[in-house]
Amino acid sequence: MAADYDELRTEVKETQERSLEALKSANAPDARSVVRELDAPDDAEEVGIPGGEIVAEELTVQVVPAAEDEFTCSSCFLVRHRSQIAREKDGQLYCSDCEA
């Protein structure tokens, strides 16, 4: 008798059918419940997430102008010491890191 090697073995076929039945009978959420859950507002304070509280304070930052021995790179916009000037083109200064 010739054997059909392309056909699934019976134990594999039974296992696939059992796993398919288990998936069908699983208590999966429906699409509406998922949408409701996604649309629900996040209550970080009720859940107790640290940092979830809203702070109504303004931040104040002191801006210090560049010193005479500093420049702002026209490529990376970082404030650098004048010893790091690699190139000047059309009045724009570029640092050695950007020119490397």
Number of C-alpha atoms within 10 A of each C-alpha: 3 4 6 8 7 6 8 10 10 9 9 10 11 12 11 12 12 12 11 12 11 11 11 10 9 9 8 8 8 8 9 9 10 10 10 10 11 10 9 8 8 11 11 13 12 9 9 10 10 8 9 13 12 8 7 6 6 6 5 6 6 5 6 6 8 12 11 8 9 15 21 18 23 16 13 11 12 12 15 18 16 15 11 15 19 15 14 12 8 5 8 12 19 23 25 14 12 13 10 6
